[in-house]
Amino acid sequence: MVAVLAFAALAPTEEGGSADVGGPANAADDTNTTSTASDPTSPAPASTAAPSTTTIAMPAGPADPDDPDLGNGETVTIAFGGDVHFEGIVRQGLDRQGNNLLGAIAPVLASADLAVVNLETAITERGVAATKAYTFRAPARALDSLLAAGVDVASMANNHGVDYGTDGLADSLAAEATQGLPLIGIGVDATTAYAPQTFDVRGQRISVIAATQVLDDALIGSWTATDTHAGVASAKEVERLLAAVRAARADADTVVVFLHWGTEKQTCPQDRQTGLARQLVDAGADIVIGGHAHRLQGAGRLGSAFVGYGLGNFVFYTQGGPGAETGVVTVSVTGRRIDGYTFAPARLRGGVPVPLTGDEATAATAAWQALRACTDLTE
């Protein structure tokens, strides 16, 4: 277990209305495909072989103890998963399997020093649903299933974090305290919402900040955290986000920014993603990564930093098709130096990720690598 140095405050509290995909309310996403499970509500079996990963590493050489960019010289691994909610078949799985819900992917997450996901739901069983096409909520025990799978921190900076209003927001922050899973990108005010979660991993200080570029137009004002108002950290407030990165840079060995961004069902990043990524790297971010498109997008190096434009769905009610292609991206970093990164491909089955092996894994990894071609990134 890593030591947590700084928590967001534990207190109560997509561009223009694009729709989410899949699920009971809308079967538009990939409904022309067939589920990979004969019974989509049955438990996802653990893989019978070790998950396949592809490692891309640059020769690093020995750490120089006098190089401040390397911190204390210890290498840290950080795993990233995409969009998570607990609706439809996922909720059925949670009710039936509890903390074993993510047993198939847990070894991949737990093998990293830190694991981060996008929690695209309010953690509440009360409140009034926002006036929008899709609203998600889950009970506090959903956080237990993430913790049991090896998740260390979850971002709620997205277009579903405040789906159930102020009551839902207060319950989400209360659940952070009671269940023990740090939630970032949301808070009682802007100070807490933009605050990093900082971990001590073998003496290396890893700070993770979260923000969202995606908010329904009609909800931007009421959902964005301000100095006097609870809400989510908005990446539309670019200067405030950059200031948070610069502040974290002054205190951390590694700075991670986890974003909700992109256009749904698109596999290439948009200009607003690539532009923001460069601004964040210039401000001091070492890793910039995120999702929202419900599709995998390209990843690689932007100068000396690592950028991943889209992690896809991770725990989601999508069944079959491109929305079910997923995986875990793990970055190895020594202070500010990106030593390498891996992709462990998986596919959603019963709403949860099951690692691929053999020829399926080889093909999925090649497809993921090919997504870099339409980005500004290098291998």
LINGI-V570971 format. One record per helix or strand. SS is the DSSP state (H for helix, E for strand). FROM is the first residue (numbers start at 1). LEN is the number of residues. If there is no record, write none. Layout:
SS/FROM/LEN  SS/FROM/LEN
//
This chain:
E/3/4  E/53/5  H/68/3  E/76/9  H/89/12  H/103/8  E/114/6  E/122/2  E/137/2  H/141/8  E/153/3  H/165/15  E/182/3  E/186/2  H/190/4  E/197/5  E/204/9  H/217/7  E/224/1  E/231/2  E/234/1  H/238/12  E/254/7  H/271/13  E/287/5  E/296/1  E/299/4  E/305/4  E/311/1  E/313/3  H/322/3  E/325/10  E/337/13  E/352/4  H/358/17  E/378/1
//
